Amino acid sequence: MELLNKHYFNNVDPLFKVLHRPSVTELMLNGNQYLGLRADDPAVDALMFAVYYAAINTQNENSCKQNFGDEKVNLLNKYRFGFEVCLARADFVNSVKIEVLQSLVIFLVSSSLLVLRSYCASIGLR
């Protein structure tokens, strides 16, 4: 998780400031609370999977194989699936938690146009 944290804050965060770096780093590396929520809260889980997805999306194929031992497409699918499961568990349609919004925005901004279109269609956005 340390490497994903590094890639997110080096490659995504400078262009798209959504998260408080010290708080997210403490969550990712030490399992500390995030904005008063426990690390096992579904909203926090969705946020973590969105960060993982965004971090992997900034890597090339060789970097993914070397650093994470898998192909980029497999890692993206794994983290996308985890994000979707956690987002559903967090009841994102009815949630008022800022972490749910943060996770959804990070995921949507870091997704390709093809993924974005299918995702928006699947949740009823046009």
Residue pairs with C-beta under 8 A, 6 or more apart in sequence:
1 28
1 29
2 28
2 29
3 67
3 68
4 28
4 51
4 52
4 55
4 56
5 24
5 25
5 28
5 29
5 51
5 55
7 55
7 56
7 58
7 59
8 51
8 52
8 54
8 55
9 21
9 25
11 55
11 58
12 51
12 54
12 55
12 58
12 106
12 110
13 19
13 21
16 106
16 109
18 102
18 105
18 106
19 47
19 51
19 102
19 106
23 32
23 34
23 35
24 34
24 47
24 51
26 32
26 34
27 33
27 34
27 39
27 44
27 48
28 48
28 51
31 39
32 39
33 39
34 44
34 47
34 99
35 98
35 99
37 43
37 44
37 97
37 99
38 44
41 90
41 99
42 86
42 89
42 90
42 91
43 86
43 90
43 95
43 97
43 99
43 100
43 103
44 99
45 82
45 86
45 89
45 90
46 83
46 86
46 87
46 89
46 90
46 92
46 99
46 100
46 103
46 104
47 99
47 100
47 102
47 103
47 106
48 86
49 79
49 80
49 82
49 83
49 86
49 103
50 83
50 102
50 103
50 104
50 106
50 107
50 110
51 106
52 79
52 82
53 76
53 79
53 80
53 83
53 106
53 107
53 110
53 111
54 106
54 107
54 109
54 110
56 64
56 68
56 72
56 75
56 76
56 79
57 76
57 110
57 111
57 112
58 110
59 67
59 72
60 72
61 71
61 72
64 70
64 71
64 72
64 75
65 71
68 75
70 78
80 107
80 115
83 103
83 107
86 103
87 100
87 103
87 104
90 97
90 99
90 100
90 103
92 100
92 104
107 119
108 116
108 119
111 119
120 126
